[in-house]
Amino acid sequence: MATRPLTCTRCGHQCGVAEDVESYSDHGPAVITETGTVQPQHPEQEHGHKHYPRPLRTRAYCLDETCGHQWTLRRRFDPTPA
């Protein structure tokens, strides 16, 4: 099957794909300041600062700004460019 653009089911314009993700950042050791705020102990250093996204939803969205239609993509999504 040949590749073809993903089109909007409402207006027919080409669509993009976005992954809504849940993630967290690890800021390393923490301290409590005099005001009671919790802050990283060494903000100038990257103590294991990591970002672990976990996909929650893959959605298609219309690239036509006047349309704005979007929906949950039911087809399998491969982020590798075609």
N, C-alpha and C positions, 0 to 999 in steps of 0.2 A: 504494500500500500504506500503510495506517495505521501510525502508530508504536505500538510495544508494548514493555513492559519486557523487558530482557535477563534471562533467568532461569537459575538454576543447573541444570545437567544432572543433578545428584545429588539435590537436595532441593526444587527448584522456587522458592526464594526469589529475590528480585531480586538482580542482580549489579551490581558496579561495574567500571570499567575502569581499568587502570594501565599506564603506559608505563615499562618498565625502560630506563634511558638510560645512556649513557657520556658523561661530560662532563669539562671541565677548567676551571680558574680561572687567569687570568693575574694574578699579583701584582706585576708590574712589576720594576724593578731590584732586585737582591739583594746582600746582603753576607754575609761569613763572620764570625761573632762570635769573641770570644776563646776560647770553649769549643769552637769548630769547628762550631757550628750555623749553617745557612744560614737567613737571615730576610729578609723584604722590607726594603728600605732605607728606605722611607717608609710605614710601616704606617698612619699617620694620614691619608694621601691615597689616593685611588683612581686609581692609575696604570694606566689601561686595564684595570681589573679586569672581566673578562668571563666569562660562563658560556655555553658552547656545548653544549647537550645534543644527543646523537645517539641516536635511538631504536634499541634493540637488540631489544626484544620488546614486543608489546602483549598484555596478558593480562586475562582476565576473572577476577573473584574474587567469591565468594559473600559477601553482606552479613550473612548469619546467622553470628554468631561461633561457634556450636556446630558448624557444618558445615565452614567453612574451605576448601572446595574451590576450586581455581583451575586455569586452563588457558590455553594460548596461543590468543588470539582469531584465528580464520582469516578472519573477515569484515573488510572494509575499515573502518577507524576514522577518523572525522572529529571532531576535538575541538570543533567549533562546536556549542553547545547547540541541541537540536531545538526 
